[in-house]
């Protein structure tokens, strides 16, 4: 991990569904300071959208709460953290399974999409203490493979 | 528990979908990125519907996510509840973005139509949208067509 970010943004907003679009757009425009391709920008948008939607739907169960999004630009990567102070996740391993959902009519794909579109994903959560979703996108895709 | 440790759940290196992106060398500048999302992404999805016999053509314009999917759902479900419509053609050519909430809304309408012994055909998929739909597995159950006209011909 690189030491100091070259640039950072921090956003805080109420857990309203209309802010999901705002958050992904803001992060995408911020990310465009780096040499990401259009495809990569699209991937970042999906990942942010999923993480913020999860905060709204699961973290706060569609009640009022504050969602925090931090994005940091490093030399070769973008790190994004989406935080809620809601109910938390009791079983993170289950939550990561494709198709796993605690709600009817949801697909259980949010975290699966983040996993596919970002290079790193880690969840930090406990019941009652909210959830932090950490995601990293490297500038050069596939260079490690 | 509090401290974040990347160890057990931090998955890296098995990214199946990221690999293809570097053939497109186009890099986005800040101004260009802002131009890509002129209304800030939070705008309402525009939903236009047109009845052709028992078929409902639904043209969407805008981004399909948690917020806008609700609007889409209400309009389509209202039409289906009228009892005059059995098949759906979803025209997505003006939809540049979809996430799992949007996919869930499309899948939900697919199920409704399926329950009416009808069909759902999607058309106008942009690459980014197609990729998300493929990843969700819904393209293996839903029909796709190259154009609205061809979609209607399938019904």
Interface residues (C-beta under 8 A of the other chain):
Chain A: X16 X17 X18 X19 X20 X21 X22 X24 X25 X28 X29 X31 X32 X33 X35 X36 X37 X38 X39 X40 X41 X42 X43 X45 X46 X49 X50 X53 X56 X57 X92 X93 X96 X105 X106 X107 X109 X110 X112 X113 X115 X116 X117 X118 X119 X120 X121 X122 X123 X124 X126 X129 X132 X134 X140 X141 X142 X144 X145
Chain B: X1 X2 X3 X4 X6 X9 X10 X11 X12 X13 X15 X16 X17 X18 X19 X20 X21 X22 X24 X25 X26 X27 X28 X29 X30 X32 X33 X34 X36 X37 X40 X41 X42 X43 X63 X65 X66 X67 X68 X70 X97 X99 X100 X101 X103 X104 X107 X108 X128 X132 X135 X136
